Amino acid sequence: MLDWLLHGQIAVGEGHLAVREVVGNVFGLASALLGMRLVVWAWPVGLVGNALLFTVFVSGELSGAVAEPLWGQAGRQVMFAIVGGYGWWRWSRHRAEGAARVAWAPRWATWSERLVLLAAGAAAYAVAWAVLHRIGSWGPATEAWILAGSLLATWGMARGWVEFWLVWIAVDVVGVTSLVRAGYYPTAAMYLFYGAFCVIGLFAWWRLERAARTRPGAIPVDEGVPA
C-alpha cells in the first residue's frame, strides 16, 4: 500500500496521474471542508496532504510537462505545515471539552489587521519572487503569488478572520492556470473546485459571524477561553 501511495500511477486517457498527488489533494479538500465547519481536525488532516504534495512538487518531472521543481508549491506545503501546527494549537484552545468542534465564532479583521495583511502580502511576494527566481523555480512570478497568498490565507484561517476566504479566491484564480500549464492536472482541478468552494465557505463564515454578533455569550476568536 505504501509503495502504491508513493510510486503508483492512475491511467487517464493516454497519460497518467501520480497517486500521491491525487490523494494529497483529497486530504487538502477534506481539510477545507472541516475548516469551513470549524472542526479542529481540519489541521491534522491538512498536514497529511501537505506531506504528500511536498513530495510531488519537489520532483518536477512527476507532472510530465516540466522538468524543474515547483519550489513555490513545495515551499507552500512546508509553510502550511508550520502555520497548520499553529492553527491546530490555537483552535484546540477554543474547543469545548469532549466536543469535536471549536467553541468560538469567526470574525472580520479590523482595518489595522487588514493593513498588516496587505503589507505582509507585499513583502512576502517580493521575498518569494526573489528567492524563487534565484533558485530557478518554474514560473517564479505566479509561484510567488501563490506562496505569499497561501501564507496569508492560512494565517487568517488560524486567526479566524472571514477575509481569509477572499485571499484564497485570489490564490486560486492564478493557481488554476499556472498548474494547468505545468501539467499538474489533479492539483489544478482541486484549485478550480476549491475556488467555488471558497465562495461557499465565505458566505458560511459570514453567516456564523453575523449569528455570533446577535447571540448572547458568543466567544470572539481572539479572546480565547480559560484552559
C-alpha positions in Angstrom: 0.0 0.0 0.0 2.8 2.4 0.9 4.6 1.6 -2.4 1.4 2.3 -4.3 0.9 5.6 -2.5 4.4 6.8 -3.2 5.0 5.4 -6.6 1.6 4.4 -8.0 0.0 5.9 -11.1 -3.6 6.3 -12.3 -4.1 5.9 -16.0 -6.1 8.8 -17.6 -6.5 8.6 -21.3 -3.1 8.5 -22.9 -1.4 9.8 -19.8 -1.3 9.2 -16.0 -1.6 10.9 -12.7 0.6 10.3 -9.6 -1.4 8.6 -6.9 0.2 10.8 -4.2 -0.9 14.0 -6.0 -4.5 12.8 -6.1 -4.5 11.5 -2.5 -2.7 14.6 -1.3 -5.4 16.8 -2.8 -8.2 14.6 -1.4 -6.7 15.3 2.1 -6.5 19.0 1.2 -10.1 19.1 0.2 -11.1 17.3 3.4 -9.2 19.8 5.4 -11.0 22.7 3.7 -14.4 21.1 4.3 -13.6 20.6 8.0 -12.3 24.1 8.3 -15.5 25.6 6.9 -17.4 23.7 9.6 -14.9 24.9 12.3 -13.7 21.4 13.1 -10.3 21.2 14.7 -9.4 18.0 12.8 -9.1 20.2 9.7 -5.5 20.9 10.7 -4.0 17.4 11.2 -5.9 16.2 8.1 -4.3 19.0 6.1 -0.8 18.2 7.4 -1.1 14.7 5.8 -2.0 16.3 2.5 0.9 18.8 2.8 3.4 16.0 3.3 2.3 14.1 0.2 2.1 17.2 -2.0 5.5 18.4 -0.9 7.0 15.2 -2.4 5.0 15.8 -5.6 6.2 19.4 -6.3 9.8 18.9 -5.2 10.1 16.5 -8.1 9.1 18.5 -11.1 9.3 15.5 -13.5 6.2 13.9 -12.0 4.0 16.2 -14.0 5.4 15.1 -17.3 5.2 18.7 -18.6 8.0 20.5 -16.7 11.4 19.3 -15.6 12.1 21.8 -12.9 10.7 21.5 -9.3 7.9 23.9 -8.5 9.7 25.3 -5.4 7.0 27.7 -4.7 4.4 25.0 -4.4 6.8 22.8 -2.5 7.6 25.6 -0.1 3.9 26.3 0.2 3.4 22.8 1.7 6.2 23.5 4.3 4.6 26.8 5.2 1.2 25.1 5.5 2.7 22.6 7.9 4.2 25.3 10.1 1.2 27.6 10.2 -1.0 24.5 10.4 0.6 23.5 13.6 -0.1 26.9 15.0 -3.7 26.8 13.8 -4.2 23.3 15.3 -2.9 24.6 18.7 -5.0 27.8 18.5 -8.2 26.1 17.5 -7.7 23.4 20.1 -7.6 26.1 22.8 -11.1 27.0 21.9 -12.6 23.6 21.6 -15.3 22.7 24.1 -14.2 19.9 26.4 -15.1 16.5 24.8 -16.6 18.1 21.7 -15.4 17.8 18.1 -15.9 21.5 17.3 -14.3 24.6 18.5 -16.3 26.8 20.7 -15.9 30.2 19.1 -17.1 32.1 16.1 -15.1 33.7 13.2 -15.0 37.5 12.8 -14.0 40.1 10.3 -10.5 41.5 10.7 -10.1 45.1 11.9 -8.8 47.8 9.5 -5.4 47.8 11.2 -5.2 44.0 10.8 -6.1 44.3 7.1 -3.4 46.8 6.6 -0.9 44.5 8.2 -2.1 41.7 5.9 -1.6 43.8 2.8 1.8 44.9 3.9 2.8 41.4 4.8 1.5 40.1 1.5 3.5 42.7 -0.5 6.7 41.8 1.5 6.1 38.1 1.2 5.6 38.3 -2.5 8.8 40.3 -3.0 10.9 37.9 -0.9 9.3 34.8 -2.5 9.8 36.1 -6.1 13.5 36.9 -5.4 14.2 33.5 -3.8 12.3 31.5 -6.4 13.9 33.4 -9.3 17.3 32.8 -7.7 16.9 29.0 -7.3 15.3 28.6 -10.7 11.8 27.6 -9.9 9.3 27.2 -12.7 7.2 30.4 -13.1 8.5 32.5 -10.2 6.0 35.3 -10.7 2.9 33.1 -10.3 4.6 30.8 -7.8 5.4 33.8 -5.6 1.8 35.0 -5.8 0.5 31.5 -4.8 3.1 31.1 -2.0 2.6 34.6 -0.4 -1.2 34.4 -0.8 -1.3 30.9 0.8 0.7 32.1 3.7 -1.7 35.0 4.4 -4.8 32.8 3.9 -3.6 30.1 6.3 -2.7 32.7 8.9 -6.1 34.3 8.5 -7.8 30.9 8.9 -5.8 30.3 12.1 -6.8 33.7 13.4 -10.5 33.1 12.5 -10.8 36.0 10.1 -13.5 35.8 7.5 -11.3 37.6 4.9 -9.1 34.5 4.6 -11.6 33.1 2.1 -11.2 36.1 -0.2 -7.4 35.7 -0.1 -7.8 32.0 -1.1 -10.0 33.0 -4.1 -7.3 35.3 -5.3 -4.7 32.5 -5.0 -7.0 30.1 -6.9 -7.5 32.4 -9.8 -3.8 32.4 -10.5 -3.2 28.8 -9.3 -5.5 27.1 -11.8 -3.9 28.5 -15.0 -0.4 28.1 -13.6 -0.8 24.4 -12.7 -2.5 23.5 -15.9 0.4 24.9 -17.8 2.8 23.0 -15.6 0.9 19.7 -16.1 -0.3 19.2 -12.5 -3.9 18.5 -13.5 -5.2 17.0 -10.2 -4.0 20.0 -8.3 -5.3 22.4 -10.9 -8.7 20.6 -10.7 -8.7 21.0 -7.0 -7.9 24.7 -7.3 -10.8 25.1 -9.6 -13.2 23.3 -7.3 -11.7 25.0 -4.3 -12.3 28.4 -5.8 -16.0 27.7 -6.0 -15.9 26.1 -2.5 -14.2 29.3 -1.2 -17.2 31.3 -2.2 -19.4 28.9 -0.3 -17.1 29.0 2.7 -17.0 32.8 2.7 -20.8 33.0 3.0 -20.8 30.2 5.6 -18.3 32.0 7.8 -20.1 35.3 7.2 -23.4 33.8 8.4 -21.6 32.4 11.5 -20.1 35.8 12.2 -23.4 37.6 11.9 -25.1 35.0 14.1 -22.4 35.3 16.8 -22.9 39.1 16.9 -26.6 38.6 17.8 -26.1 35.6 20.1 -25.5 36.4 23.8 -22.3 34.9 25.2 -20.6 34.3 21.9 -16.8 34.0 22.2 -14.8 36.1 19.7 -11.9 34.1 18.4 -9.2 36.4 19.8 -10.5 36.3 23.3 -9.9 32.7 23.9 -11.3 30.6 26.8 -9.7 29.6 30.1 -7.7 26.4 30.0 
